[in-house]
């Protein structure tokens, strides 16, 4: 298959090397030329990396693509690649095609660029050279976008790691990082699993796409993520009452989308801080808001700044709102008791199938980190007054934590209806407090073996 041939149904640009109406003879001729250009391209890349490693490393140390020095080095690398193509290829059209491919390969995301230019795509998964899938508006689908070969794909993954200063090896077989620069539409969270782990024998790459243009609460109402009453309720609780908020849901359910939108109504008279693994949550235009991300160890050094370390430092940073991107382990939750007892507002997300389960799951994470009894861990969560359960890009339900039942030694939780009014629900997993008439649940209702 031609190395620039794209899925015309999925891609936004027609980069095919031949028109589909051409004869079989012309197609065969073009495919032969493609193989020749493929060889030239591969050999040129290898020469460039070997001869210009210092220049390439210098480019990778620059953090902003808006930097004039970045553009200067980028231009110089492109010029050297063009010269090498001209040394071995005489046809100007072929040289142009090789240069375009190099530009996309070295400074963009190669054949994936067409998928990264589309609206409504939230995820791209690459399993091998010929199996690239996307999730668009919550629906998973295949594409006809393909790499030339598994070697071509593996080389792309290696270059992806080099550009982002990551080392994919037996020691680092699982890596994740963010790219908030390269793509004009999306902030990219990239997870790579090496061939050491995958039975397929090649790496697997997952792109999570977070729109750079903030989705507002009004837009979320228009998209049926929430209704107008839920919008007003969340604004009231988050901004005016300064309530702690927990977003619960599965992977890719829309938790980050809701939190990002809510952050934009945070008062400029207050100070906020986001702590997260990858750069998914961000704030636009707020004069007193910081966003931090963790630094993980790798085989090149022992530098480590996890959520717990960053949160400990943040306790002296005069913050009104602490935001944790996602709590999914005991180490992530270790800082919650400290943050919850500062008197500051908190917002976080976690996995779960409903509000109640999500709360107790976070409590169990705290138990893992601290060794406290679950009852004490749950009392730390009194700093969370609102729990939002999101599923398939829509708020399914909201519950309130209304206090602690000292007689029953458990949280008092009430579910709200679609108009955000308290309701009584029958749930076989939870017990009702006779004294309060509020849906609560027993500490031994949940068991987590994380």
Secondary structure, DSSP 8 states (H G I E B T S, - for coil): --TT---TTT-SS---SS-TTS-HHHHHHHHHHHHHHHHHHHHHHHHHHHHSHHHHHHHHT---TT-HHHHHHHHHHHHHHHHHHHHH---HHHHHHHHHHHHHHHHS-GGGHHHHTSTTEEEEEEEETTEEEEEETTEEEE-----S-HHHHHHHHHHHHHHTT---SSS--EEEEEESSS-SSEEEEEEEE-TTT-TTSS-EEEEEEEESS---HHHHHHTTSS-HHHHHHHHIIIIIS---EEEEE-TTSSHHHHHHHHHTTS-TTS-EEEEESSS----SS-TTEEEEE-B--BTTB---B-HHHHHHHHTTS--SEEEEEEE-SHHHHTTHHHHHTSS-EEEEEE--SSHHHHHHHHHHHHHHHH---HHHHHHHGGG--EEEEE-SSSEEEEEEEEEEETTTTEEEEEEE-TTS-EE----TTSEE-TTT--EE--GGG-----
